[in-house]
């Protein structure tokens, strides 16, 4: 889907790596960022394990920041 936007760029390799990194950030950041997250939360609730938005966010926000920092440094090198 993004190929028409990436093809004209001079550094396609870096562009694709950036797209790959960005596509995972929403799922890491909040429970609502990925359908897979919602499925896991629903399945956990069926087993009487509660994962709230804020429980997930407490772990997801720092993880996303760390991923952004490492990914940005890696893409610059």
Secondary structure, DSSP 8 states (H G I E B T S, - for coil): --HHHHHTSS-HHHHHHHHHHHHHHHHHH-GGG-HHHHHHHHHHHHTT----HHHHHHHHHHHHHHHHHHHHHHHH-
